[in-house]
Amino acid sequence: MNATRIHADADGVTRFEDIAIPLEDAGQIGRLSADLPAGAIVFRETDASYDYDWHPAPRRQWIILLDGRISIETGDGEVREFGGGDVLLLEDTEGRGHRTRQLSTGVRRSIFIPIF
């Protein structure tokens, strides 16, 4: 399974990294990853006007986008778009962080899973 990691490099500049989450055959129930650490689950909705200027992630966390579309800009100037079904690993808790803008109309839903 693929995910996008957003992290700060040694100079504090936020960057994207494509990562793969290994899955193993679990027979009839499909393919599963190993257990990953998590501490809670947070459900979130944002309005179409969501435009959050530069900010670091408040903590290490997974974000699973349920619907809608966003763009994220990192400190090196790269911009990527994400939508429903995309998985993000946010680890840029230091430095300038990233900028997020909602591209879709209407309410967008996502799930945050903090890593403790």
ZIKA-V262237 format. One line per field, one symbol per residue. burial: # if it has 16 or more other C-alpha atoms within 10 Angstrom, else .. A space follows every 10 residues. Layout:
burial: ???
//
This chain:
burial: ..######.. ..####.... .......... .......... .......#.. .....##..# ########## #####..... .##..##### ########## ####...### #####.
//
